[in-house]
Amino acid sequence: MSERNDPSTGGLDAYIEAAAGLLAIPLDPAWIGAIGSNLAVLRTAAAHVAEFSLPDEAEAAPVYEA
């Protein structure tokens, strides 16, 4: 079983198909690979953000206005 379809690694192909069905988005099967690649990159980036620890004293930034 490939990593893309292995449930223990996220099963991105199954997720993509389920999300497209849930949101009623027409999905060309030729795009599943590209969508999966983008989601894999986003998942890696999100993991880096999630593992960055902040001190307890950290406060949310105020709303930025240019």
C-alpha positions in Angstrom: 0.0 0.0 0.0 1.4 3.4 -0.9 1.8 6.1 1.7 -0.8 8.2 -0.1 -3.4 5.6 0.6 -2.2 4.3 3.9 -4.7 5.4 6.6 -1.9 5.6 9.2 -0.2 8.3 7.1 -3.2 10.4 6.5 -4.8 8.7 3.5 -4.8 11.9 1.4 -6.4 10.5 -1.7 -9.4 9.2 0.4 -9.6 12.5 2.2 -9.6 14.5 -1.0 -12.4 12.4 -2.5 -14.4 12.6 0.7 -14.0 16.4 1.1 -14.8 17.0 -2.6 -18.0 14.9 -2.2 -19.0 16.6 1.1 -18.5 20.1 -0.4 -20.1 19.1 -3.7 -17.0 20.2 -5.6 -16.6 18.5 -9.0 -13.2 16.9 -9.0 -11.3 15.7 -12.1 -9.5 12.6 -11.0 -6.4 13.8 -12.8 -6.0 16.5 -10.2 -6.0 14.2 -7.1 -2.2 13.8 -7.3 -1.5 17.5 -7.4 -4.0 18.3 -4.7 -2.5 15.5 -2.5 1.0 16.9 -3.1 -0.1 20.4 -1.9 -1.9 19.0 1.1 1.3 17.0 2.1 3.3 20.2 1.9 0.7 22.1 4.0 0.6 19.2 6.5 4.4 19.5 7.0 4.3 23.3 7.3 1.5 23.0 9.9 3.5 20.4 11.9 6.4 22.9 12.1 4.1 25.6 13.4 2.4 23.3 15.9 5.7 22.1 17.4 7.0 25.7 18.0 6.5 26.3 21.7 5.7 29.7 23.1 6.3 30.8 26.7 3.2 31.1 28.9 3.6 34.9 29.0 3.1 35.2 25.2 0.1 37.2 24.2 -1.8 37.3 21.0 -0.7 40.2 18.7 -3.1 43.1 18.4 -4.9 43.6 15.1 -2.5 45.0 12.6 -3.6 47.9 10.5 -1.5 49.4 7.7 
